[in-house]
Amino acid sequence: MDWLWQWWDSVELWLVQLPVAVQFPVVMIVVLPLCLGVARLIDRVVDWRAKNPASLVDAAPEPEPEPEKVAA
């Protein structure tokens, strides 16, 4: 896992050392589609969970209402 941290540090250092005129397009080309993809994934998961409430593991069934008692 150390190699991943070293790789990320080198990418971060490379990006920070670029001029701002180059940083902006690089960030927009990489970050904008990534954020859009994550937002779509979250939207689909929330829609799926809203359509399938029975798929929740810890969902307790609703208690049945008691029949109305009539006084004689």
C-alpha positions as CSV (number, residue, x, y, z in Angstrom):
1,M,0.0,0.0,0.0
2,D,3.0,2.2,0.4
3,W,3.5,2.4,-3.3
4,L,0.0,3.9,-3.7
5,W,0.8,6.7,-1.3
6,Q,4.1,7.4,-3.0
7,W,2.4,7.4,-6.4
8,W,-0.3,9.8,-5.2
9,D,2.2,12.1,-3.6
10,S,4.1,12.3,-6.9
11,V,1.0,13.0,-8.9
12,E,-0.1,15.7,-6.4
13,L,3.4,17.3,-6.5
14,W,3.3,17.3,-10.3
15,L,-0.1,18.9,-10.4
16,V,0.8,21.6,-7.8
17,Q,3.9,22.6,-9.7
18,L,2.0,23.2,-13.0
19,P,1.0,26.7,-13.9
20,V,-2.6,27.6,-13.1
21,A,-3.4,27.9,-16.8
22,V,-2.6,24.2,-17.1
23,Q,-4.0,23.1,-13.7
24,F,-7.5,24.3,-14.5
25,P,-8.0,22.2,-17.7
26,V,-6.4,19.2,-16.1
27,V,-8.6,19.3,-13.1
28,M,-11.7,20.0,-15.2
29,I,-10.9,17.1,-17.5
30,V,-10.3,14.6,-14.6
31,V,-12.4,15.9,-11.6
32,L,-15.6,17.0,-13.4
33,P,-16.3,13.6,-15.0
34,L,-15.3,11.8,-11.8
35,C,-17.7,13.9,-9.7
36,L,-20.5,13.5,-12.3
37,G,-20.0,9.7,-12.2
38,V,-20.1,9.6,-8.4
39,A,-23.2,11.7,-8.3
40,R,-25.0,9.4,-10.8
41,L,-24.0,6.4,-8.8
42,I,-25.3,7.9,-5.6
43,D,-28.6,8.9,-7.4
44,R,-29.1,5.4,-8.8
45,V,-28.4,3.7,-5.4
46,V,-30.9,6.1,-3.6
47,D,-33.5,5.5,-6.3
48,W,-33.0,1.7,-6.0
49,R,-33.3,1.8,-2.2
50,A,-36.4,4.0,-2.4
51,K,-38.1,1.5,-4.8
52,N,-37.2,-1.5,-2.7
53,P,-37.9,-0.6,0.9
54,A,-38.4,-4.3,1.7
55,S,-34.7,-5.0,0.9
56,L,-33.7,-3.2,4.1
57,V,-32.4,-5.9,6.5
58,D,-33.3,-4.2,9.7
59,A,-36.8,-3.0,8.6
60,A,-39.4,-4.1,11.2
61,P,-42.8,-4.9,9.9
62,E,-45.6,-2.5,10.8
63,P,-47.8,-3.6,13.6
64,E,-51.4,-4.5,12.6
65,P,-54.0,-2.1,14.0
66,E,-56.2,-3.5,16.7
67,P,-59.8,-3.9,15.8
68,E,-62.1,-1.3,17.3
69,K,-64.0,-2.4,20.4
70,V,-67.6,-1.6,20.6
71,A,-69.2,-1.0,24.0
72,A,-72.4,-2.8,24.5
